Amino acid sequence: MFLSERTVAPYRFRHGSSALIVSMPHVGTFVPRSIGRTMNDVAVRRDDTDWHLPRLYDFLEELDATIIAANYSRYVVDLNRPPDGANLYPGRDTPKLCPEDTFGRQPLYRSTPPSNPEIAKRVESVWHPYHRRLEREIERVRSEHGAAILWDAHSIVSVSPRLFDGRLPDFNLGTADGASCDPALAKELLAAFRRHGEYTSVLNGRFKGGYITRRYGSPSRGVQAIQLEMAEETYMSEQCPYTFDASRAERVRPILREQLQVTKEFLLRRQ
């Protein structure tokens, strides 16, 4: 298995004491040498990474949040896809569990894409550890607080013809069409975004929530799962080398913090 050459763990983890769990499945950039040597040069740029999210969400420790952040690149295995590789958006062209090309359809591999046995190794070595930790933390937080908030943090280029038409709204909330989060909470979150008129926002638009949101969100069990897909343009340069823009980020951070405060107040009212 390629993790015999391990230099990093599958994820970074912070234990928090609040009801908030933040998952960042696409912030990793590590690619093992055994995989990297089979890839084209385009893979070196890690174009489709959710760049700088830990830095953008640098206030999470102040909220005493539990944080699980991927170390491995989504080019190794996508932690927000089902382990069987099923397409979460049937009929649409979406990247695979182990992507074969970039969002811009540039081939990642020099010759053949990963075989089924190779995909199984990556799932076992990287995907399962991340999800086992996520499951444990959800159950721990539920037992301690009676409820849990799972915030799945993402970002993406604002224009990607393969994935969506036109320009993506700045803030894209996904609750699996209301299945992963109480509709009343989702309504409050969208209203909070819309108080900031300089930004655009949508609920369950192109991005309705990936595997993590759909798998773990269960309002009847006290787990409110929300995915936020942000347009990277709101806080960084979308061109390589993908520079963080501190001035843009300073405008966005209070809005993100407000979102998490809305979820906290919602839970308090329901207890």
ABEGO torsion letter per residue (X at the ends): XAAAABABBABBBBBBABABBBBBAAABABBBAAAAAABBAAAAAGAABBBGAAAAAAAAAAAGBBBBBBABBAAABBAABBAAGBBABBGBBBBBABBABBAAGBBABABBBBBAAAAAAAAAAAAAAAAAAAAAAAAAAAAAAGBBBBBBBBBBBABBAAABBEBBBABBBBAGGGAABBAAAAAAAAAAAAABAABBBBBGBABAEBAAAAAABBAAAGBBBBBBBBBAAAABBABOAGBBBAAAAAAAAAAAAAAAAAAAAAAAAAX
